[in-house]
């Protein structure tokens, strides 16, 4: 678990002490579940069907760097009936893809955390999920090596599902009309203060969703820049990869191509 050093209260003559604090899935929010229809291919016919979540934002702490799975995988019931309809009525193979990866706490059973992805798009998404996991591993290592600093490091991660449908000419009988064209990922390092702003450090934790940007003069910035970046070949599934903020933040699009 993440740790912090608690100085003794002023004037007490006590000794400083270290305490363990859980800092893994600090906060997760999801956008609304989208729906589409009526769909004539459903049983009974002309049902409104769910197509998955619209967005996800997660603040992830250094404890997630231990690699343990916090969430759940998908099952045959995930994102039904749209997944069955896509695979029965399309030459492409589709998967129910997590917006927030299962190892990072994402549910494989909640429509709000899932979206239809082609197999190739799902594999491309994994490349960048792997990058985020390496970033969190570094955050975990920095915490263990520097228990006395006044902040942990974590990752702020947002996935936005494009409202543009995959079909070239959407029609109610065309199942491509029920899946979206791409995901946009935006993720980067943040600092998580260990103590409430403006209060004595022996008091309670700061609000659990508090994070601040990594400043250019941050003493650990060089360590953050050393994390291995994703290595990927040019692909129709990956577009607009862009490191930003001096290399501590990243954006990329994952497209639902074959």
N, C-alpha and C positions, 0 to 999 in steps of 0.2 A: 504494500500500500504506500501511497505518497506520504511524505513526512514533512513536518514543520517544527521549528525550534521555538518554544514558548518561553520568552524571558519572564523571570519572576516579576510579580507586581512591584512597582516602585516602593521603596521604603520597607519592604518586608524582610529583606536579608535572605530570601530564599534562593534556591539554585534554579538555573535554567533547566528546562526539560524538553524532551522530544516526544511528539505524539504522532500517531498514524492517522491519516485522513483519507477516506475513499475519494479518489478523483478519477473516475472512469467515464461513464456516460453522464455528463454534467447536465445537459438539457437536450431535448429533441422536440421539434415541432414539425407537424405535417400540414400541408395544404389540404383543400377539400378533395374528396374522391370525385373524379369526373364520371359522367354517364353519357351514353350515346344511344340513339334509337329513334323510333322503333326498329328492331332488327327482325326481318322476316325469316331468318335462319334459326331462330331460337325455338325451343319447345317448352311451353306453347309459343306460337308464332307472335312476332311483333312485340317482344318484350323490350323494355329499356334495360340496357346492360351496363355494368360498371367496367371502366377501362383502366382503373388504377389511380394512383395518387398523382397530384399535380406538382408537389414540391416537398422538400425536406430540408431542414436546417438542424445540424447537430453541433454542439460544443463538446469536444472529446478531450478527456484529460489523460495524464501520463500513465495511469494505471492500465489503460487499454493496450499499452505497449507490451503487456505480458503475453499477448497472443491467445488468451483464453476466449472462447466463444460466449458472448452474452445474449445473443439473439436466437432466432430459430430459422431453419431452412424452409424452403418451399415444399409443398406436398402436391399430390394430385388434385387437391381441392383449392389450391391457390389460384386466385383471380379467375374463377369460373363464373359464367360459362365462356368468357371471351377467349381463354387459352385453347379450349377444345375447338371452338369455332374457327379460330385462326389456323390451327394445325389441320383441321379437316377441310378447309376451304382455301388453302394457300400452298403453292409449291415450296415455300420457305418453311423452315422450322423455327418456331417461336418458343420462348421461355418466359416465365414470370420472373422478371429481374427485380432484385432489391434496389430501392433507392438508398437506404442505409444498409450496408453489408451486415450479414448475420453475425460475423465475428465482432463487429463494432456495436452490436445491440439491436440490429434491425430485425423486424418481424417478417417471417415468410408466410404469415397467415393473414395479415391485415392488408386490405386493399389499398389503404392510404400509403403503404410503404412499398408497393409493387407497381410495375408497369410492364407491358409486353415489350420484349426485346428479341430481335433475331439472335440466333446462336452466335453469329459473328459479332454483333453489337455487344452481347453479354460478355463475350471473351475480351473485347476491347475495354469494356468497363472494368474488368478485373485488373487490367494493367494499372489503372490509376487508383483503384482500391488498394492494390499492393503498394503503391507509392505512399498512400496515406498511412498504411500500417507501418512502413519503414520510418515515416516521420514520427509516429507515436512511439515506436521503439526507441528512437533517439530521445524523445521527451522523457521516457522512462529512465533511460541511462543518465540523462542530465540530472534528474531528480535524485537518483541514487548517489551520484558523484558529488552533488552540491546541496546537501540537506539544509544548509544554513542560509541560503539565498531567500529573498522575500517573495518569490513568485515561482510557480510551476510553469512549465510550457505545455501547450496543447495544440489542438487543431480545430479550427472553425471550418465546417464543411457544409456546403449547400448544393443540392441537386434540384434543378428546375426542369420539368417535363414540358417540352414545346407543345403549344396548343395546335400546331399545324399537323394535320393528319398525314399519314404515310402515303395514302392513295393519291395518284395523279389527278383523278377525277372522282371524288368521293360519291359513292352511291350506297343506299341502304343495304343492298345485297352484296357489296364488295367488302370483304372482311378487312382489307387494308384500311378502310375508312374508320376502323375501330381501334387502331393503334396510331401512335404519334411518331413524328419524323425523327426526333432526336432528344437527347438529354444534354443539358449544360451543367458541367461540374465547376464549382468554384471552391477552392480550399486553400488554407494556408496556416502558418504558425501564428499562435497568439500566446500572450502571457496571462496567467491566471493568478491574481494576487492571493497571497496566503492570509492576509489580514485585512480587516475592514479599513477603508480609506478614512484617515483622520481620527482613528481611535488608537488607544493603547494596544500594543501587539499581543498582550496576554488575554485579550477579549475574544469574542466569538469569531467564527469564520465570516468572510464577506459573503454577499449574496451568491448563491451557487451558480448563477449564470453570468457572473461578471468576468469579462475578459478585456484585454487592451491590446492594441497593435504592438508588434515588435519594432522598437525604434531603431533607426540607423546606427545609433551608438550603443545598442544593447551589448553587454559584455559576452553574451553567448551567441551572438549573430554568426560569427565565423563557424561555430559548431553546427548551427542550423543549416548553413549553406553547404555543409559537407555531406548532407544526406544524399544517397544515391537517387538520381532522377529516373523516371520511367524510361525504359529503352523499348522503342516500338518502331516497326517498319511502316513506311507510308501505306495508308489504308483508306478506303472509302468510308470506313467506320469511324475514323478519328480525324477531326478537323479543328483548326483554330487553337492548337496548343500554344499557350502563351504564359511563360513565367512573368511575374510582375512584382512590384514592390521590392526591387532589388533581389529577387530570387527566393523570397519567403512566401509568396502566394502564387497560385496557378489557376488557369482556366483551360477548359477543353470541352469540345462537343463530341458526343457519342451518337453516331447516326445509325438508324435502323436499315442499313443496307444488307444484302445477302451475306 
